[in-house]
Amino acid sequence: MKKYDYLIVGAGLFGATFAYEMNKIGKKCLVIDKKSHIGGNVYCENIEGINVHKYGAHIFHTSNKEIWDYVNSFVEFNRYTNSPVANYKGELYNLPFNMNTFYQLWKVKTPEEAKNKIEEQKKEARVENPKNLEEQAISLVGKDIYEKLIKGYTEKQWGQKATELPAFIIKRLPVRFTFDNNYFNDKYQGIPIGGYNKIVEKMLDGVEVKLNTDFFKERNELENIAEKIVFTGMIDEYYDYKFGTLEYRSLRFEDELLDEENHQGNAVINYTEYEIPYTRIIEHKHFEDCNSSKTVITKEYPATWKKGDEPYYPINNNKNNDLYAKYKELADKENKVIFGGRLGQYKYFDMHNVIESALNCVKEELK
């Protein structure tokens, strides 16, 4: 007899949601994670009364009422609205591109004036069949927006020149002809009051969890203690990279505790010029009401990923997608292993997508 119904590798949102649902109906689960904490990349560390998002800014947003009600059943959310600001050589611009941005760029005051300016720049560029990201972006929003707010940021993010990146990375760019700085179009958004840890702690309440446990170091033993494995790590690593290594972008974070109450006046400020090595500065206390007399800021640096580094973003170009298809073919034949999450499915997921995917996975299992 196996000791557990499910061994769940990874205590992030996918693993925790799956464990919660299965535990609720009496299935015995063991959740393991190589990190020293639960929550995966949504984990928050409390510093001076401030919930610091340890792996970058996480803002929950969705238009799916079922998912919104689901997460609110664990913790109450505040009404935080994501309104990032871009800093280009000391000039500040509102994001996403909207009438405030266009006024700051060109002093235009009406939607018609803004549209005319963008159209004029698109015509000047004369790009008919965009061959790379630079041409694609200019064909969508013109030269000024591209050069000040897209070019440097994108090149830092991907570690390549925009002229070397494929056009399909930018299929469209959100342009709004209203004075609205709300970044997301989703109906629901906010931050859990008290931080994301509260959700994952409630999900894993009553579930056995082992931290600082590396699946690959104890694979022989772990593979035999459960009827099924839910694997949320890298799918290519699970198969010992037999077809080759999938590529990712990584990130590096530098936290600073400052002896001041308010450093930048906004949760997220993007630095869009290439010469500044970080892509953004996050000031965490602006995500939630916080009375601390100090503040914590985090500089976020994009990094080239290599084996052993933390993978953040899958690089879904044709080469990697073709390679993933080979691993997916193996995964589809598995009777005992379920692959989930951003790394297990080699796909960029927002938090609501991860939870929805885990809930669908549970439904499939219980059919």
C-alpha positions as CSV (number, residue, x, y, z in Angstrom):
1,M,0.0,0.0,0.0
2,K,1.2,3.5,-0.9
3,K,1.4,5.9,2.0
4,Y,-0.2,8.8,0.2
5,D,-2.8,9.3,-2.6
6,Y,-0.8,12.3,-4.0
7,L,2.8,13.5,-3.7
8,I,2.6,17.2,-4.7
9,V,6.0,18.6,-5.8
10,G,5.9,22.4,-5.2
11,A,4.0,24.4,-2.6
12,G,3.1,27.2,-4.9
13,L,-0.5,28.2,-5.9
14,F,-1.0,25.2,-8.2
15,G,0.2,22.6,-5.7
16,A,-1.6,24.3,-2.8
17,T,-4.9,24.5,-4.7
18,F,-4.7,20.9,-5.7
19,A,-3.8,19.7,-2.2
20,Y,-6.6,21.8,-0.7
21,E,-9.2,20.3,-3.0
22,M,-8.0,16.8,-2.5
23,N,-7.6,17.1,1.2
24,K,-11.2,18.4,1.4
25,I,-12.5,15.1,0.1
26,G,-10.3,12.9,2.3
27,K,-7.4,12.2,0.0
28,K,-4.0,11.9,1.7
29,C,-1.5,14.4,0.3
30,L,2.2,15.1,0.9
31,V,3.4,18.5,-0.4
32,I,7.1,19.0,-0.7
33,D,9.1,22.1,-1.7
34,K,12.8,22.7,-2.0
35,K,12.4,26.2,-0.7
36,S,12.3,26.9,3.0
37,H,8.8,28.3,2.8
38,I,5.4,27.6,1.3
39,G,3.8,29.8,-1.4
40,G,6.3,29.5,-4.2
41,N,6.8,32.8,-5.9
42,V,3.8,34.5,-4.2
43,Y,5.5,34.2,-0.8
44,C,5.7,37.4,1.3
45,E,8.2,38.2,4.0
46,N,7.1,40.6,6.8
47,I,9.8,43.3,7.3
48,E,9.0,46.1,9.7
49,G,5.3,45.4,9.4
50,I,5.5,45.5,5.6
51,N,4.5,42.5,3.5
52,V,7.4,42.3,1.0
53,H,6.7,40.3,-2.2
54,K,9.9,38.3,-2.2
55,Y,9.8,37.3,-5.9
56,G,8.5,40.4,-7.6
57,A,5.2,42.3,-7.5
58,H,2.1,40.0,-7.5
59,I,-1.2,41.7,-8.2
60,F,-4.2,39.5,-8.4
61,H,-6.6,40.3,-11.3
62,T,-9.2,38.3,-13.1
63,S,-12.6,38.7,-14.9
64,N,-13.6,35.2,-13.7
65,K,-16.1,35.7,-10.8
66,E,-15.8,32.0,-9.8
67,I,-12.0,32.3,-9.3
68,W,-12.4,35.7,-7.6
69,D,-15.0,34.3,-5.1
70,Y,-12.7,31.2,-4.6
71,V,-9.7,33.3,-3.5
72,N,-11.9,35.5,-1.4
73,S,-13.1,32.5,0.5
74,F,-9.6,32.2,2.0
75,V,-8.8,35.8,2.7
76,E,-10.3,39.3,2.1
77,F,-8.8,41.3,-0.7
78,N,-8.3,45.1,-0.7
79,R,-9.1,47.4,-3.6
80,Y,-5.5,47.9,-4.8
81,T,-5.4,49.1,-8.4
82,N,-2.3,48.6,-10.5
83,S,-1.2,52.0,-11.9
84,P,2.5,51.7,-12.7
85,V,4.6,54.7,-13.7
86,A,7.5,54.7,-16.2
87,N,10.6,56.7,-15.6
88,Y,12.6,57.5,-18.7
89,K,15.7,59.6,-18.1
90,G,13.9,61.4,-15.2
91,E,10.7,62.0,-17.1
92,L,7.6,60.3,-15.6
93,Y,4.8,58.7,-17.7
94,N,1.6,56.9,-16.7
95,L,1.1,53.3,-17.8
96,P,-0.6,51.7,-19.7
97,F,-0.4,54.2,-22.6
98,N,-3.4,56.5,-22.1
99,M,-4.4,60.1,-22.4
100,N,-2.2,61.1,-19.4
101,T,0.8,59.5,-21.2
102,F,0.0,61.2,-24.5
103,Y,-0.3,64.6,-22.7
104,Q,3.0,64.0,-21.0
105,L,4.6,63.1,-24.4
106,W,3.0,65.6,-26.8
107,K,0.8,67.9,-24.7
108,V,-2.2,66.7,-26.7
109,K,-5.5,67.1,-24.8
110,T,-8.1,65.2,-26.8
111,P,-8.3,61.6,-28.0
112,E,-8.5,62.8,-31.6
113,E,-5.2,64.7,-31.3
114,A,-3.6,61.7,-29.7
115,K,-4.8,59.3,-32.4
116,N,-3.6,61.7,-35.1
117,K,-0.2,61.9,-33.5
118,I,0.2,58.1,-33.3
119,E,-1.1,57.7,-36.9
120,E,1.3,60.3,-38.2
121,Q,4.3,58.5,-36.6
122,K,3.1,55.1,-37.9
123,K,2.9,56.5,-41.4
124,E,6.4,58.0,-41.1
125,A,7.8,54.7,-40.1
126,R,6.5,53.0,-43.2
127,V,6.6,49.5,-41.7
128,E,4.3,47.1,-43.7
129,N,5.5,43.7,-42.7
130,P,7.2,43.9,-39.3
131,K,10.3,41.6,-39.3
132,N,11.2,42.1,-35.6
133,L,9.9,43.4,-32.3
134,E,11.1,47.0,-33.0
135,E,9.3,47.2,-36.3
136,Q,6.2,45.6,-34.8
137,A,6.0,48.0,-31.9
138,I,6.6,51.1,-34.1
139,S,3.9,49.9,-36.5
140,L,1.5,49.8,-33.5
141,V,2.3,52.9,-31.5
142,G,4.8,55.0,-33.4
143,K,8.4,56.0,-32.6
144,D,8.1,58.2,-29.5
145,I,6.2,55.7,-27.3
146,Y,8.5,52.9,-28.6
147,E,11.8,54.7,-27.9
148,K,10.9,56.0,-24.5
149,L,8.6,53.4,-23.0
150,I,9.2,50.1,-24.8
151,K,12.7,49.7,-26.3
152,G,15.0,49.8,-23.3
153,Y,12.7,48.0,-21.0
154,T,12.0,45.1,-23.5
155,E,15.7,44.7,-24.3
156,K,16.6,44.4,-20.6
157,Q,13.7,42.0,-20.0
158,W,14.7,39.6,-22.8
159,G,18.5,40.2,-22.8
160,Q,18.4,40.9,-26.6
161,K,18.2,43.8,-28.9
162,A,14.7,44.6,-30.0
163,T,15.8,44.2,-33.7
164,E,16.8,40.6,-32.8
165,L,13.5,39.7,-31.1
166,P,10.7,38.2,-33.1
167,A,7.7,40.4,-33.9
168,F,5.2,38.0,-32.4
169,I,6.3,38.8,-28.8
170,I,4.2,42.0,-29.2
171,K,0.9,41.0,-30.8
172,R,-0.8,44.2,-29.6
173,L,-0.1,47.1,-27.2
174,P,-2.8,48.4,-25.0
175,V,-3.6,52.0,-26.0
176,R,-6.4,53.8,-24.2
177,F,-7.8,57.1,-25.3
178,T,-9.1,57.9,-21.8
179,F,-7.5,59.4,-18.7
180,D,-7.4,56.0,-16.9
181,N,-4.2,54.7,-15.3
182,N,-5.7,51.3,-14.3
183,Y,-3.2,48.8,-15.9
184,F,-5.6,45.8,-16.1
185,N,-8.9,45.5,-17.9
186,D,-10.1,42.8,-15.6
187,K,-13.2,43.2,-13.6
188,Y,-11.7,42.2,-10.2
189,Q,-8.3,43.1,-8.8
190,G,-6.6,43.5,-5.4
191,I,-4.1,42.2,-2.9
192,P,-4.9,39.8,-0.1
193,I,-5.1,41.8,3.2
194,G,-2.2,40.5,5.2
195,G,-0.3,39.1,2.2
196,Y,-0.5,36.1,-0.1
197,N,0.9,33.7,2.6
198,K,-2.6,33.8,4.2
199,I,-4.1,32.1,1.2
200,V,-1.5,29.3,0.9
201,E,-1.4,28.7,4.7
202,K,-5.2,28.2,4.7
203,M,-5.0,26.0,1.6
204,L,-2.4,23.8,3.2
205,D,-4.0,23.7,6.7
206,G,-4.2,20.0,7.7
207,V,-2.0,18.9,4.8
208,E,1.4,17.3,5.4
209,V,4.2,19.6,4.1
210,K,7.9,19.0,4.0
211,L,10.1,22.0,3.1
212,N,13.8,22.1,2.2
213,T,13.1,18.8,0.3
214,D,14.5,18.4,-3.2
215,F,12.5,15.9,-5.3
216,F,15.5,15.0,-7.5
217,K,17.8,14.3,-4.5
218,E,15.3,11.9,-3.0
219,R,13.6,10.8,-6.2
220,N,13.8,7.0,-5.8
221,E,12.2,7.1,-2.4
222,L,9.6,9.8,-3.2
223,E,8.3,8.3,-6.4
224,N,7.2,5.2,-4.5
225,I,5.3,6.7,-1.6
226,A,2.2,7.9,-3.5
227,E,-0.3,6.6,-6.0
228,K,0.2,9.7,-8.1
229,I,2.6,12.6,-8.4
230,V,1.6,16.2,-9.1
231,F,4.7,17.9,-10.5
232,T,5.0,21.7,-10.7
233,G,8.7,21.9,-11.4
234,M,10.4,22.0,-14.8
235,I,9.1,19.3,-17.1
236,D,12.4,18.9,-19.0
237,E,14.2,18.4,-15.6
238,Y,11.7,15.7,-14.7
239,Y,12.6,13.8,-17.9
240,D,16.3,14.4,-17.2
241,Y,16.6,16.8,-20.2
242,K,16.4,13.9,-22.6
243,F,15.4,16.0,-25.6
244,G,17.4,19.1,-24.5
245,T,17.0,22.0,-22.1
246,L,14.0,24.5,-22.3
247,E,15.0,28.1,-21.9
248,Y,13.8,30.6,-19.4
249,R,14.5,34.2,-18.3
250,S,15.5,34.6,-14.6
251,L,15.3,37.5,-12.2
252,R,17.4,38.9,-9.4
253,F,16.0,41.0,-6.6
254,E,17.8,43.5,-4.3
255,D,15.8,44.5,-1.2
256,E,16.6,47.7,0.7
257,L,15.1,48.8,4.0
258,L,15.0,52.6,4.1
259,D,14.6,54.9,7.0
260,E,11.9,57.0,5.4
261,E,8.1,56.7,5.2
262,N,7.5,57.0,1.5
263,H,10.3,56.6,-1.1
264,Q,8.6,56.8,-4.5
265,G,4.9,57.4,-3.9
266,N,3.8,54.4,-6.0
267,A,4.1,50.6,-5.7
268,V,5.8,50.1,-9.1
269,I,8.0,52.4,-11.1
270,N,9.4,51.0,-14.3
271,Y,12.8,52.2,-15.5
272,T,12.6,52.1,-19.3
273,E,16.0,53.3,-20.4
274,Y,18.5,50.6,-21.2
275,E,21.4,52.1,-19.3
276,I,19.7,51.5,-15.9
277,P,20.2,47.8,-15.3
278,Y,17.0,47.1,-13.3
279,T,13.6,47.1,-14.9
280,R,11.6,48.4,-12.0
281,I,11.6,49.5,-8.4
282,I,8.9,48.1,-6.2
283,E,7.9,49.9,-3.0
284,H,5.9,47.2,-1.1
285,K,4.0,49.3,1.5
286,H,1.8,50.8,-1.3
287,F,0.2,47.4,-2.0
288,E,-1.6,47.4,1.4
289,D,-2.4,49.9,4.1
290,C,0.7,50.1,6.2
291,N,1.6,52.4,9.1
292,S,5.3,51.6,9.2
293,S,7.6,54.6,9.5
294,K,10.1,52.8,7.3
295,T,9.8,51.4,3.8
296,V,11.2,48.5,1.8
297,I,12.1,48.9,-1.9
298,T,13.1,46.1,-4.3
299,K,15.1,46.6,-7.5
300,E,14.3,43.9,-10.0
301,Y,17.0,42.9,-12.4
302,P,16.4,40.5,-15.4
303,A,19.0,37.8,-15.7
304,T,20.1,35.1,-18.1
305,W,19.0,31.8,-16.9
306,K,21.2,28.7,-16.6
307,K,20.6,25.4,-14.9
308,G,20.5,25.8,-11.1
309,D,19.0,29.3,-11.3
310,E,15.4,30.1,-10.5
311,P,13.4,30.0,-13.7
312,Y,10.7,32.7,-14.0
313,Y,9.5,33.2,-17.6
314,P,9.4,30.5,-20.2
315,I,10.8,31.7,-23.5
316,N,8.0,30.6,-25.8
317,N,9.6,31.0,-29.1
318,N,9.2,28.4,-31.9
319,K,12.4,26.5,-30.9
320,N,11.3,26.1,-27.3
321,N,7.7,25.4,-28.1
322,D,8.8,22.6,-30.5
323,L,11.0,21.2,-27.8
324,Y,8.2,21.4,-25.2
325,A,5.9,19.5,-27.5
326,K,8.2,16.5,-27.3
327,Y,8.1,16.6,-23.5
328,K,4.3,17.1,-23.6
329,E,4.0,14.0,-25.7
330,L,5.7,12.0,-23.0
331,A,3.6,13.7,-20.3
332,D,0.4,12.8,-22.0
333,K,1.3,9.1,-21.9
334,E,1.8,9.2,-18.1
335,N,-0.7,7.4,-15.9
336,K,1.0,8.4,-12.6
337,V,2.2,12.0,-13.1
338,I,0.3,15.2,-13.6
339,F,2.2,18.3,-14.7
340,G,1.0,21.7,-13.6
341,G,1.9,25.4,-13.3
342,R,4.2,27.6,-15.2
343,L,7.2,25.2,-15.2
344,G,5.3,22.0,-15.6
345,Q,3.3,23.3,-18.6
346,Y,6.0,25.6,-19.9
347,K,3.5,28.5,-20.2
348,Y,3.3,32.0,-18.8
349,F,0.4,31.9,-16.3
350,D,-1.0,34.7,-14.2
351,M,-2.1,33.7,-10.7
352,H,-5.8,33.4,-11.6
353,N,-4.8,31.1,-14.5
354,V,-2.7,28.9,-12.2
355,I,-5.6,28.5,-9.8
356,E,-8.1,27.8,-12.5
357,S,-5.8,25.3,-14.1
358,A,-5.4,23.5,-10.8
359,L,-9.1,23.4,-10.2
360,N,-9.7,22.0,-13.8
361,C,-7.0,19.4,-13.1
362,V,-8.8,18.3,-9.9
363,K,-12.1,18.0,-11.9
364,E,-10.3,15.8,-14.4
365,E,-8.9,13.6,-11.7
366,L,-12.3,13.1,-10.0
367,K,-14.2,12.2,-13.2
